[in-house]
Amino acid sequence: MADRPANHVRTSDDIEVSTYLEIARQREGAEAAAPTRPVTPTRPETVVILDFGSQYSMLIARRIRECNVYCELLPHNTPWRQVKRLRPKGFILSGGPASVYGENAPLVPAYVVDSGLPVLGICYGMQALVHQLGGQVAPGERQEYGHSIIYQDVGDAPIFAGLPPSMAVWMSHGDRVVELPPGFRSLAYSDNSPVAVMGNDRGVIGLQFHPEVVHTPQGKAILRNFLYNVCGCRGDWTAANVIEKSVSDIRQQVGDGRVICALSGGVDSAVTAALVHRAVGDQLVCIFVNNGLLRREEPERVVETFRRNMKINLVYVDAIDHFMACLDGVGSPEAKRKMVGEEFIRVFESEARKLGRVDFMAQGTTYPDVIESAAGSDAAAKIKSHHNVGGLPAKMRLTLVEPLRYLFKDEVRQVGLALGLPETMVHRQPFPGPGLAIRVIGELTWERLETLRAADWIVMNEIKKADLYGELWQVFAILTDSRSVGVMGDARTYGQVVCLRAVTAEDAMTADWARLPYDLLARISSRIVNEVPGVNRVVYDITSKPPGTIEWE
């Protein structure tokens, strides 16, 4: 065990409430008046994550869900009237880029402390608690980024139940706690942090490290201890309960209205259709739009699968000419996304008029879609518009039904299997709503789409023959807007460049490029160059997410 840092943190016997907590109350106004502990909820147990701008905030949510506890990620300044509707069992405060003593540093809402509920502050979240509750945070003698070892100070802390006295963790901070707030004690320390973990008798805990990242091996166990030992959660967020609640919510929202579903053939729309069908039966009509942006033979497979396996009323719409006319010559990725989204809505509304009275449109929006399209806090960045949330017109006649809006992709798959959907459908790799429009880089034409379809067909064929499809999150071809000089049959060529993209991931919030075998890459490259007219070069994208995104556009 490492020696305790010489400049051990100071403690205070004062019982004054920090003026910073009063400032938080003033910012929040009357709503910050001490809320009472919520009654036992009838909805799934919920833990609220307040986002202070950490790059890992969505990962915190992901880990909580893995512990079978429902959570929602909200901006740090979300008002109490919105939070109390969730009836939280506890709060988690994310990390963030700010320093608590900096100008306009974000504050922990006063209702978090006043609620009397358990609180887990992570990195900046811990430092903000210290700052607002009467302790002191100061710049560290040295920054602490990367791997570190923490050592427990006490042996009875519920947050460490069943865990060893020393653990590897992932640190990412420049400030540190130099004086604990009244009523708190140090629970663990590291070589550089006199207080790596702190806690009090009311279930308020601070972690200087990040338990949500894979670089903290016992991180998930620490989070589980907080959820089960401190918050008293039962772990009722299961596929069966998700289905039960979703069906109830859909029935309540839809009533006796009619619903159309934007069916694409992917897992999101398939599970959405299955949930809505279970909830309202024949009130649902699924509409499949062939927009000309799909893979080879996909329209035929979608129609056959959904009519035969799901026994759902399916309307097939051939809108290829319409979409091609709208997208002719369009090169901007944002313009493509929004145009495809808007035209989908127009087509659905047109089909709805043919069906008579239709009130709702079911859509497979998932949680990462929502977060990537709109910042989770004022410190987080918008990456790009998502086709399910960023491409909708300002005025839309149909009301959206989005039963997957708060689910991660693997949760969607679990629900799909519990609903009895075929495994081949449930485990189909994600396919973007704008389809191949965003995999043809630059100007979109029918000829370029056909070139990409041919290349993509070869990629999927070889990946499946190598039995790697199930191991990859996504694998696909991209037709770039570059050309390169080549030699074919002793003649000079100036052909198009196809890029191969293959990634591994858990939920698409982060992804790593797949280490495909060299001989497989060679076969794919050889076939594309020899079988796809106009292509004379194949490259492989080895960029992870971040810094890149999975799709190029």
C-alpha positions as CSV (number, residue, x, y, z in Angstrom):
1,M,0.0,0.0,0.0
2,A,1.2,3.5,-0.9
3,D,2.1,5.9,1.9
4,R,-0.7,8.4,2.6
5,P,0.0,11.7,0.8
6,A,1.9,14.1,3.1
7,N,-0.5,17.0,2.6
8,H,-3.5,15.1,3.9
9,V,-6.8,16.7,3.4
10,R,-8.2,19.0,6.1
11,T,-11.6,18.4,7.7
12,S,-13.9,20.9,9.3
13,D,-16.2,20.6,12.4
14,D,-18.2,23.6,11.3
15,I,-21.9,23.0,10.4
16,E,-22.4,26.1,8.2
17,V,-24.0,25.6,4.8
18,S,-21.8,26.8,2.1
19,T,-22.8,30.1,0.4
20,Y,-22.5,28.3,-2.9
21,L,-25.4,26.1,-2.0
22,E,-27.4,29.2,-1.3
23,I,-26.3,30.6,-4.7
24,A,-27.7,27.5,-6.3
25,R,-31.0,27.9,-4.5
26,Q,-31.2,31.5,-5.7
27,R,-30.5,30.5,-9.2
28,E,-33.3,27.9,-9.1
29,G,-35.8,30.2,-7.3
30,A,-38.8,28.9,-5.5
31,E,-38.6,25.5,-7.1
32,A,-35.5,24.7,-5.0
33,A,-37.5,24.6,-1.8
34,A,-36.5,21.4,-0.2
35,P,-38.4,18.6,-2.0
36,T,-39.7,15.7,0.1
37,R,-38.3,12.2,-0.6
38,P,-40.4,10.8,-3.4
39,V,-43.0,8.1,-2.6
40,T,-42.5,4.6,-3.9
41,P,-42.9,4.9,-7.7
42,T,-45.2,2.9,-9.9
43,R,-42.9,3.5,-12.8
44,P,-39.5,1.8,-13.2
45,E,-36.9,2.8,-10.6
46,T,-35.0,5.8,-11.9
47,V,-31.6,7.3,-11.2
48,V,-31.1,10.8,-12.7
49,I,-27.7,11.6,-14.2
50,L,-27.0,15.4,-14.3
51,D,-24.6,16.2,-17.1
52,F,-21.8,18.7,-16.5
53,G,-20.3,18.2,-20.0
54,S,-18.2,15.1,-19.6
55,Q,-17.3,13.1,-22.7
56,Y,-18.3,10.1,-20.6
57,S,-21.8,11.1,-19.6
58,M,-23.5,8.8,-22.0
59,L,-21.3,6.0,-20.9
60,I,-22.4,6.5,-17.3
61,A,-26.0,6.0,-18.5
62,R,-25.0,2.9,-20.4
63,R,-23.4,1.3,-17.3
64,I,-26.4,2.1,-15.1
65,R,-28.7,0.4,-17.6
66,E,-26.3,-2.6,-17.6
67,C,-27.1,-2.9,-13.9
68,N,-30.8,-3.3,-14.7
69,V,-31.6,0.2,-13.4
70,Y,-33.4,2.8,-15.5
71,C,-31.7,6.2,-15.8
72,E,-32.1,9.4,-17.7
73,L,-29.3,11.8,-18.6
74,L,-30.4,15.5,-18.1
75,P,-28.6,18.8,-18.3
76,H,-27.1,19.9,-15.0
77,N,-29.5,22.9,-14.8
78,T,-32.7,20.9,-15.4
79,P,-35.4,22.4,-13.1
80,W,-36.9,20.4,-10.3
81,R,-40.4,20.4,-11.8
82,Q,-39.0,18.2,-14.6
83,V,-36.8,16.0,-12.4
84,K,-39.5,15.3,-9.8
85,R,-41.8,13.7,-12.5
86,L,-39.2,10.9,-12.7
87,R,-39.4,10.2,-9.0
88,P,-35.7,9.5,-8.7
89,K,-34.1,7.0,-6.3
90,G,-30.8,8.9,-6.5
91,F,-28.6,11.3,-8.4
92,I,-25.4,10.9,-10.3
93,L,-23.3,14.0,-11.1
94,S,-21.1,13.6,-14.2
95,G,-17.6,14.9,-14.7
96,G,-17.0,18.0,-16.8
97,P,-14.3,20.3,-18.2
98,A,-14.8,23.2,-15.8
99,S,-13.0,24.1,-12.5
100,V,-15.3,24.7,-9.6
101,Y,-13.5,27.9,-8.7
102,G,-13.7,29.2,-12.2
103,E,-16.0,32.0,-13.3
104,N,-19.5,30.8,-14.1
105,A,-18.7,27.3,-13.1
106,P,-21.8,25.1,-13.2
107,L,-23.4,24.4,-9.9
108,V,-25.1,21.3,-8.5
109,P,-28.8,22.2,-8.2
110,A,-29.8,22.7,-4.6
111,Y,-32.6,20.2,-4.9
112,V,-30.0,17.4,-5.2
113,V,-28.8,18.0,-1.7
114,D,-32.2,19.1,-0.3
115,S,-33.9,15.9,-1.5
116,G,-32.1,13.7,1.0
117,L,-31.6,11.1,-1.8
118,P,-28.3,9.3,-2.4
119,V,-25.9,11.2,-4.6
120,L,-22.8,10.0,-6.5
121,G,-20.5,12.8,-7.7
122,I,-17.9,11.7,-10.4
123,C,-14.8,13.9,-10.9
124,Y,-16.2,17.4,-11.4
125,G,-19.4,16.2,-9.8
126,M,-17.5,15.3,-6.6
127,Q,-15.6,18.6,-6.7
128,A,-18.8,20.6,-7.1
129,L,-20.3,18.9,-4.1
130,V,-17.2,19.7,-2.0
131,H,-17.2,23.3,-3.2
132,Q,-20.9,23.9,-2.5
133,L,-21.1,22.1,0.8
134,G,-18.3,23.9,2.6
135,G,-15.1,22.1,1.6
136,Q,-12.3,23.4,-0.6
137,V,-11.0,22.4,-4.1
138,A,-7.6,23.7,-5.4
139,P,-5.3,23.0,-8.3
140,G,-3.3,19.8,-7.7
141,E,0.5,19.8,-7.4
142,R,0.4,17.8,-10.6
143,Q,-2.4,16.7,-12.9
144,E,-3.6,13.1,-12.8
145,Y,-4.6,11.6,-16.1
146,G,-4.7,7.9,-16.9
147,H,-4.2,4.8,-14.8
148,S,-3.9,5.2,-11.0
149,I,-4.3,3.0,-7.9
150,I,-6.7,3.9,-5.0
151,Y,-6.4,2.6,-1.5
152,Q,-9.4,2.3,0.8
153,D,-9.3,4.3,4.0
154,V,-12.1,2.4,5.7
155,G,-13.3,-1.2,5.5
156,D,-17.1,-0.7,5.8
157,A,-18.0,1.7,3.0
158,P,-21.1,0.4,1.1
159,I,-19.7,1.7,-2.1
160,F,-16.8,-0.7,-1.8
161,A,-18.7,-3.8,-0.6
162,G,-17.0,-7.0,-1.9
163,L,-14.1,-5.1,-3.5
164,P,-10.4,-5.3,-2.7
165,P,-8.5,-2.8,-0.5
166,S,-6.7,-1.4,-3.5
167,M,-8.0,-1.0,-7.1
168,A,-6.9,0.3,-10.5
169,V,-8.9,3.3,-11.7
170,W,-8.9,5.9,-14.5
171,M,-8.2,9.4,-13.4
172,S,-8.8,12.6,-15.5
173,H,-8.4,15.7,-13.4
174,G,-6.2,18.7,-12.6
175,D,-7.9,19.9,-9.4
176,R,-8.2,18.0,-6.1
177,V,-10.0,18.2,-2.8
178,V,-7.9,19.8,0.0
179,E,-10.6,20.3,2.6
180,L,-13.6,18.0,3.1
181,P,-17.1,19.5,3.7
182,P,-18.6,19.1,7.2
183,G,-19.8,15.5,7.9
184,F,-17.7,13.9,5.2
185,R,-14.7,11.5,5.5
186,S,-12.2,10.2,3.1
187,L,-13.0,6.7,1.9
188,A,-10.0,6.2,-0.4
189,Y,-6.9,8.0,-1.6
190,S,-4.3,7.7,-4.4
191,D,-0.7,8.8,-4.6
192,N,-1.7,12.2,-6.0
193,S,-5.2,12.6,-4.4
194,P,-5.5,12.7,-0.6
195,V,-9.2,12.2,-1.2
196,A,-10.0,9.9,-4.1
197,V,-13.3,8.9,-2.6
198,M,-15.4,10.7,0.0
199,G,-18.7,10.0,1.7
200,N,-21.0,11.0,4.5
201,D,-23.7,9.1,6.5
202,R,-26.5,10.4,4.2
203,G,-25.5,8.5,1.1
204,V,-23.6,11.4,-0.6
205,I,-20.5,10.0,-2.2
206,G,-17.8,11.5,-4.4
207,L,-15.4,9.6,-6.7
208,Q,-12.4,11.5,-8.1
209,F,-12.0,8.8,-10.8
210,H,-14.2,7.6,-13.6
211,P,-16.0,4.3,-12.7
212,E,-17.8,4.2,-16.1
213,V,-14.8,3.6,-18.3
214,V,-13.4,0.2,-19.1
215,H,-10.0,1.3,-17.7
216,T,-11.5,1.1,-14.2
217,P,-11.9,-2.7,-13.9
218,Q,-14.1,-2.6,-10.8
219,G,-16.0,0.4,-12.0
220,K,-19.2,-1.4,-12.8
221,A,-19.2,-3.1,-9.4
222,I,-18.7,0.3,-7.7
223,L,-21.7,1.7,-9.7
224,R,-23.8,-1.4,-8.8
225,N,-22.9,-0.9,-5.1
226,F,-24.2,2.6,-5.3
227,L,-27.4,1.6,-7.0
228,Y,-28.2,-1.4,-4.8
229,N,-26.4,-0.8,-1.5
230,V,-26.9,3.0,-1.3
231,C,-30.0,3.8,-3.4
232,G,-31.8,0.6,-2.5
233,C,-32.7,-0.2,-6.2
234,R,-34.2,-3.6,-7.0
235,G,-33.1,-3.7,-10.6
236,D,-36.5,-3.8,-12.4
237,W,-35.3,-2.5,-15.8
238,T,-35.6,-5.7,-17.8
239,A,-36.9,-6.5,-21.3
240,A,-40.1,-7.8,-19.9
241,N,-40.8,-4.7,-17.9
242,V,-39.8,-2.5,-20.8
243,I,-42.3,-4.2,-23.0
244,E,-45.0,-4.0,-20.4
245,K,-44.4,-0.3,-19.8
246,S,-44.1,0.5,-23.5
247,V,-47.3,-1.2,-24.4
248,S,-49.1,0.7,-21.6
249,D,-47.6,4.0,-22.7
250,I,-48.5,3.4,-26.4
251,R,-52.1,2.5,-25.5
252,Q,-52.4,5.6,-23.4
253,Q,-50.9,7.9,-26.1
254,V,-52.7,6.4,-29.1
255,G,-56.1,5.6,-27.6
256,D,-58.4,4.7,-30.5
257,G,-56.2,6.5,-33.0
258,R,-54.6,4.9,-36.0
259,V,-50.8,4.6,-36.4
260,I,-48.5,4.3,-39.4
261,C,-45.0,3.0,-38.8
262,A,-41.9,4.0,-40.8
263,L,-40.7,0.5,-41.5
264,S,-37.2,0.2,-42.9
265,G,-36.3,-3.4,-42.2
266,G,-33.8,-2.6,-39.5
267,V,-34.0,-3.7,-35.9
268,D,-35.2,-0.3,-34.6
269,S,-38.2,0.0,-36.9
270,A,-38.9,-3.8,-36.5
271,V,-39.0,-3.6,-32.7
272,T,-41.0,-0.4,-32.9
273,A,-43.6,-2.1,-35.2
274,A,-43.8,-5.1,-32.9
275,L,-44.3,-3.0,-29.8
276,V,-47.0,-0.9,-31.4
277,H,-48.7,-3.9,-32.9
278,R,-48.8,-5.6,-29.5
279,A,-50.3,-2.5,-28.0
280,V,-52.9,-1.5,-30.6
281,G,-53.2,-4.4,-33.0
282,D,-54.9,-3.6,-36.3
283,Q,-54.8,0.1,-35.5
284,L,-51.3,-0.1,-37.0
285,V,-50.4,0.0,-40.6
286,C,-46.7,-0.3,-41.6
287,I,-45.4,1.6,-44.6
288,F,-42.2,0.6,-46.4
289,V,-40.8,3.2,-48.7
290,N,-38.4,2.1,-51.4
291,N,-36.5,5.4,-51.8
292,G,-33.7,3.9,-54.0
293,L,-31.2,4.4,-51.2
294,L,-31.2,0.8,-49.9
295,R,-28.8,-2.1,-50.4
296,R,-29.1,-4.6,-53.3
297,E,-32.2,-6.9,-52.9
298,E,-33.1,-5.3,-49.6
299,P,-36.6,-4.1,-50.6
300,E,-37.6,-7.6,-51.6
301,R,-36.3,-9.1,-48.4
302,V,-38.0,-6.5,-46.2
303,V,-41.4,-7.0,-47.8
304,E,-41.2,-10.8,-47.6
305,T,-39.9,-10.8,-44.0
306,F,-42.5,-8.5,-42.5
307,R,-45.5,-9.8,-44.3
308,R,-44.6,-13.5,-43.6
309,N,-43.0,-13.3,-40.1
310,M,-44.7,-10.4,-38.4
311,K,-48.1,-10.8,-40.1
312,I,-48.5,-7.0,-40.1
313,N,-50.4,-5.0,-42.6
314,L,-47.7,-3.6,-44.9
315,V,-48.0,-1.0,-47.6
316,Y,-45.2,-0.9,-50.2
317,V,-44.5,2.5,-51.7
318,D,-42.2,2.8,-54.8
319,A,-40.8,6.3,-54.3
320,I,-37.5,5.9,-56.1
321,D,-38.1,8.5,-58.8
322,H,-39.4,11.0,-56.2
323,F,-36.3,10.8,-54.0
324,M,-33.9,10.8,-56.8
325,A,-35.4,14.0,-58.2
326,C,-35.2,15.6,-54.8
327,L,-31.6,14.5,-54.2
328,D,-30.2,15.0,-57.7
329,G,-26.9,16.8,-57.4
330,V,-27.1,17.3,-53.6
331,G,-23.7,17.0,-52.0
332,S,-24.0,18.4,-48.5
333,P,-24.3,15.7,-45.8
334,E,-26.6,17.7,-43.6
335,A,-28.8,18.6,-46.7
336,K,-29.0,14.9,-47.6
337,R,-30.0,13.9,-44.1
338,K,-32.6,16.6,-43.7
339,M,-34.0,16.2,-47.2
340,V,-34.4,12.4,-46.8
341,G,-36.1,12.9,-43.4
342,E,-38.4,15.5,-44.7
343,E,-39.4,13.5,-47.8
344,F,-40.1,10.5,-45.7
345,I,-42.5,12.5,-43.7
346,R,-44.2,13.8,-46.8
347,V,-44.5,10.3,-48.3
348,F,-46.0,9.0,-45.0
349,E,-48.5,11.8,-44.8
350,S,-49.5,11.2,-48.4
351,E,-50.0,7.5,-47.7
352,A,-51.9,8.4,-44.5
353,R,-54.4,10.4,-46.5
354,K,-55.1,7.3,-48.7
355,L,-55.8,5.3,-45.5
356,G,-58.3,7.7,-44.1
357,R,-58.0,9.0,-40.6
358,V,-54.4,8.5,-39.3
359,D,-53.2,10.3,-36.2
360,F,-49.8,9.0,-35.3
361,M,-46.5,7.9,-36.8
362,A,-44.3,5.3,-35.0
363,Q,-40.6,5.8,-35.4
364,G,-37.5,3.9,-34.2
365,T,-35.7,6.7,-32.5
366,T,-33.2,5.4,-29.9
367,Y,-31.4,7.2,-27.0
368,P,-28.0,7.7,-28.9
369,D,-30.0,9.2,-31.8
370,V,-31.4,11.8,-29.4
371,I,-28.2,12.6,-27.6
372,E,-26.1,13.0,-30.8
373,S,-28.7,15.3,-32.3
374,A,-29.1,17.7,-29.4
375,A,-26.5,18.4,-26.7
376,G,-27.3,16.8,-23.4
377,S,-26.1,19.9,-21.5
378,D,-24.9,23.4,-22.4
379,A,-21.3,22.1,-22.2
380,A,-21.8,19.2,-24.7
381,A,-21.4,19.5,-28.4
382,K,-23.9,18.6,-31.1
383,I,-22.3,16.2,-33.6
384,K,-24.8,16.0,-36.4
385,S,-28.5,15.9,-37.1
386,H,-29.9,12.4,-36.9
387,H,-32.4,11.2,-39.5
388,N,-34.9,10.3,-36.7
389,V,-34.8,13.6,-34.8
390,G,-32.9,16.2,-36.9
391,G,-34.6,15.8,-40.2
392,L,-38.2,16.4,-39.2
393,P,-40.1,19.4,-40.6
394,A,-41.1,22.1,-38.2
395,K,-44.8,21.5,-38.9
396,M,-45.9,17.9,-39.1
397,R,-49.5,16.7,-39.2
398,L,-48.8,13.3,-37.6
399,T,-47.9,12.9,-33.9
400,L,-44.8,10.8,-33.2
401,V,-44.8,7.6,-31.2
402,E,-41.3,6.7,-30.2
403,P,-41.3,3.7,-27.8
404,L,-37.5,3.2,-28.2
405,R,-36.5,6.8,-27.5
406,Y,-34.8,6.0,-24.2
407,L,-33.2,2.6,-25.2
408,F,-29.7,1.8,-26.2
409,K,-29.3,-0.5,-29.2
410,D,-28.5,-3.7,-27.2
411,E,-31.6,-3.0,-25.1
412,V,-33.6,-2.7,-28.3
413,R,-32.3,-6.1,-29.4
414,Q,-33.2,-7.7,-26.0
415,V,-36.7,-6.3,-26.3
416,G,-36.9,-7.6,-29.9
417,L,-36.0,-11.2,-28.8
418,A,-38.5,-11.0,-25.9
419,L,-41.1,-10.0,-28.4
420,G,-40.3,-13.2,-30.5
421,L,-38.7,-11.5,-33.5
422,P,-36.4,-13.6,-35.6
423,E,-32.7,-13.5,-34.5
424,T,-31.6,-12.6,-38.1
425,M,-33.8,-9.5,-37.9
426,V,-32.9,-8.6,-34.3
427,H,-29.1,-8.9,-34.9
428,R,-29.1,-7.1,-38.2
429,Q,-26.4,-4.5,-38.2
430,P,-27.5,-0.8,-37.9
431,F,-28.3,0.9,-41.2
432,P,-28.7,4.7,-41.4
433,G,-32.1,6.1,-42.1
434,P,-30.8,8.2,-45.1
435,G,-29.4,4.9,-46.4
436,L,-26.7,5.0,-49.0
437,A,-27.2,8.7,-49.6
438,I,-24.7,9.4,-46.8
439,R,-22.3,6.6,-48.0
440,V,-22.0,8.2,-51.4
441,I,-19.7,11.1,-50.5
442,G,-20.5,14.3,-52.3
443,E,-22.9,14.6,-55.2
444,L,-25.6,11.9,-55.4
445,T,-26.5,10.3,-58.7
446,W,-28.2,7.0,-59.5
447,E,-25.0,5.8,-61.2
448,R,-22.9,6.4,-58.1
449,L,-25.5,4.6,-56.0
450,E,-25.4,1.6,-58.2
451,T,-21.6,1.6,-58.0
452,L,-21.8,1.6,-54.2
453,R,-24.5,-1.1,-54.1
454,A,-22.2,-3.4,-56.1
455,A,-19.2,-2.8,-53.8
456,D,-21.3,-3.1,-50.7
457,W,-22.7,-6.4,-51.9
458,I,-19.2,-7.8,-52.2
459,V,-18.2,-6.6,-48.7
460,M,-21.2,-8.2,-47.1
461,N,-20.7,-11.4,-49.0
462,E,-17.1,-11.8,-47.9
463,I,-17.7,-10.8,-44.3
464,K,-20.5,-13.4,-43.9
465,K,-18.4,-16.1,-45.6
466,A,-15.7,-15.3,-43.1
467,D,-18.3,-15.7,-40.3
468,L,-17.5,-12.2,-38.9
469,Y,-20.8,-10.5,-39.4
470,G,-22.0,-11.1,-35.8
471,E,-18.7,-9.9,-34.4
472,L,-18.9,-6.5,-36.0
473,W,-21.1,-3.6,-35.0
474,Q,-21.1,-2.3,-38.6
475,V,-19.3,-3.1,-41.8
476,F,-20.0,-1.3,-45.1
477,A,-18.5,0.3,-48.2
478,I,-18.3,4.0,-48.8
479,L,-18.0,5.6,-52.3
480,T,-15.6,8.5,-51.8
481,D,-15.5,11.7,-53.8
482,S,-11.9,11.0,-54.7
483,R,-10.4,9.6,-57.9
484,S,-7.1,7.9,-58.4
485,V,-4.8,6.9,-61.2
486,G,-4.5,3.1,-61.8
487,V,-3.4,0.6,-64.4
488,M,-5.7,-2.1,-65.7
489,G,-4.7,-4.2,-68.7
490,D,-1.6,-2.1,-69.4
491,A,-3.9,1.0,-69.7
492,R,-4.1,4.0,-67.5
493,T,-7.3,4.4,-65.5
494,Y,-8.6,7.3,-63.5
495,G,-11.2,5.6,-61.3
496,Q,-13.2,6.0,-58.2
497,V,-12.1,5.1,-54.7
498,V,-14.1,2.8,-52.4
499,C,-13.4,2.9,-48.6
500,L,-14.2,-0.1,-46.4
501,R,-15.4,0.7,-42.9
502,A,-15.7,-2.0,-40.2
503,V,-16.1,-1.2,-36.4
504,T,-16.6,-2.9,-33.1
505,A,-18.7,-1.3,-30.4
506,E,-21.2,-1.9,-27.6
507,D,-23.7,0.9,-28.3
508,A,-22.2,3.1,-31.0
509,M,-21.4,5.9,-28.6
510,T,-17.8,4.8,-28.9
511,A,-16.3,2.5,-31.5
512,D,-13.0,1.0,-32.5
513,W,-11.9,0.0,-36.0
514,A,-12.0,-3.7,-36.6
515,R,-8.7,-5.6,-37.1
516,L,-9.9,-7.6,-40.1
517,P,-7.6,-10.4,-41.4
518,Y,-5.3,-9.2,-44.2
519,D,-6.3,-12.0,-46.5
520,L,-10.0,-11.0,-46.1
521,L,-9.1,-7.4,-46.9
522,A,-7.2,-8.6,-49.9
523,R,-10.1,-10.7,-51.2
524,I,-12.6,-7.8,-50.8
525,S,-10.2,-5.3,-52.5
526,S,-9.6,-7.7,-55.4
527,R,-13.2,-8.4,-56.0
528,I,-14.3,-4.8,-55.9
529,V,-11.6,-3.6,-58.3
530,N,-12.3,-6.5,-60.7
531,E,-16.1,-6.7,-60.4
532,V,-17.3,-3.1,-60.0
533,P,-16.9,-0.9,-63.1
534,G,-15.2,2.4,-62.6
535,V,-13.5,1.5,-59.3
536,N,-9.7,1.1,-59.3
537,R,-8.7,1.5,-55.6
538,V,-9.9,0.3,-52.2
539,V,-8.8,1.8,-48.9
540,Y,-9.5,0.8,-45.3
541,D,-10.6,3.3,-42.6
542,I,-8.7,2.7,-39.3
543,T,-10.2,5.7,-37.4
544,S,-12.0,5.0,-34.1
545,K,-14.9,6.9,-32.6
546,P,-14.0,9.4,-31.2
547,P,-12.4,11.3,-33.0
548,G,-14.3,10.1,-36.1
549,T,-17.9,9.1,-36.3
550,I,-18.9,5.6,-37.6
551,E,-20.6,7.1,-40.8
552,W,-18.6,9.5,-42.9
553,E,-21.5,11.8,-43.3
